[in-house]
Amino acid sequence: MSLQKTDGVAFDPSITKHRDAVKAYLKRNAWRDADIRFAHDPKFNSLVEQVRTKMLNWYISQEDLK
């Protein structure tokens, strides 16, 4: 059996499909429910920290636009 690394997609919270994938993860704490594989940004300790932080910052910025 060989394991093949797949390239991930850069998480962009402004894309609805990306937010939906994170919401699916947060509901069950399992990435298998998300149909997108995100790339880890090394500025963050983990992928989960990365998407939570970026999504929270995006939602805050949306509130500031009102």
N, C-alpha and C positions, 0 to 999 in steps of 0.2 A: 504494500500500500504506500503510495506517495502522497505527501501533503503538498498542496500548491497554495502559495500565498496569493490572495487576490487584492488588487488595489482598491482602496476605499475612496469614497466620495468626501470631499471637504464639506463639513456640516455648515449649512447656511440657514439660520432660523427664519429668514425672510421667505423661504420656500415652504409652502404649506405641506408638501409631501414630507419634507424633512421634519417639521414639527410633529406631524402625525406619526412618524416612525418613532420619535422620542416618546410621545404620549403612549404608544403601544408598549414600549419598553417599561415606562414608569408604572403602568397598570399591573404588569405581571413580573417585573424585574427579570425579564428575559429578552435578549436581542432577537431570538428566533421569531418573535412576533413582528419584527420590523423587516420590511422588504428591501431595506437599503443597508449597506455596510459602510459605516463612516470611517474615515481615516483619523488616526489619533494625532493631535497636534502636540508636539513634545513640550510646549509651554505649560501643559496641564499634566497632573499626576496620572490621570486616567481618562478614558473616553467618556465615562459617565460624568466626571467632574467637568469635562470640557463642554459637553452638550447642555448640561444643567446651567452652567455659568453663562454660556452664550445665549441660551434661550431666555433665561431670566433677564439678562441685559437687554435683549431685543424687546421683550415685553415692557420693560421699564421705559425704553426709548419710545415705544408706541404710546404709552401714557403721556409722555412729555410732549407729544405732538398734538394732543387734544387741547 
